[in-house]
Amino acid sequence: QVQLVESGGGLVQAGGSLRLSCVASGNGFRFNAMGWYRQAPGKQRELVATINRGGRTNYADSVKGRFTILRDNAKNTVFLQMNSLKPEDTAAYYCNAETYVSVNYWGQGTQVTVSS
């Protein structure tokens, strides 16, 4: 059993910052990639950023230079530091964790709303 718990979402003004956290728990699990995805109303869920166990990162073009993904392997925790937020960043943000046998788990989502 794996559970991902996100926190840190909320309402922020354009240009502001927010830090999302996700803790993945489950006995006997080690996660390869962890990351963040988001889904805005009327849009498909899209990748925001991922990081593998060795620290390799991948970012959506729309967030490069503004967002930073960080990971604490020992605690199975992943963070998303979001700076220079824009109204178009408004979405439900979902934490994802992938095992070494390519099974994906998802958090319940946390809402990020950026006002203009």
DRENPASE-724645 format. One record per residue (C-alpha): x, y, z; residue in one letter. Coordinates in steps of 0.5 Angstrom, whole numbers, plus 2048, in hexadecimal, padded with zeros to 3 digits. Layout:
DRENPASE-724645
XYZA...
END
This chain:
DRENPASE-724645
800800800Q8038077FEV80080D800Q8028147FDL80081A801V8018217FEE801828802S80382F801G7FE8317FCG7FA8377FCG7F883E7FAL7FE8437F8V7FE8497F4Q8028497EDA80984A7EEG8098477F5G80C8407F7S8098397FAL80D8337FCR80982C7FBL80B8267FFS80981F7FEC80B819802V80B8127FFA80A80C804S809805804G80D7FF807N8127FC802G8128017FDF8178057F9R81580A7F4F81980C7EEN8168127EBA8128177EFM80F81D7EDG8098227ECW8038227E7Y7FE8277E6R7F78287E3Q7F382E7E2A7EC82E7E0P7EB82C7D9G7F282A7D8K7F58237D8Q7FA8217DER8018237DCE8088227DFL80B8287E3V8118257E5A81481E7E7T81A81C7EBI81D8157EBN8218127F1R8288147EEG82681B7EEG82481C7E6R81F8217E5T81A8227DFN8168297DFY81082B7DBA8128317D6D80D8357D9S8108357E0V8178357DFK81B83A7E2G81583B7E7R8148347EBF8198307EET8188297F0I81C8267F6L81C81F7F9R81E81C800D81F8147FEN81F812805A819815807K815813800N81381B800T81381F7FAV8128277FAF81082C7F4L8138337F5Q80F8377F1M81183E7F0N80E8447EBS8088417EBL8038437E6K7FB8427E5P7FC83D7E0E8008387E5D7F98387E9T7F78307E9A7F782A7EDA7FD8287EFY7FF8207EFY80481D7F2C8078167EFN80C8117F1A80E80B7ECE8118057EFT8178017ECY8127FC7E9V80E8027E5S8088027EAV8068097EBN80280C7F1Y7FE8137F1W7FD8187F7G7F681B7F8Q7F88217F5G7F98287F8T7F682F7F5Q7FA8347F3V7F783B7F1T7FA8417EEV7F78477EES7F884D7E9S
END
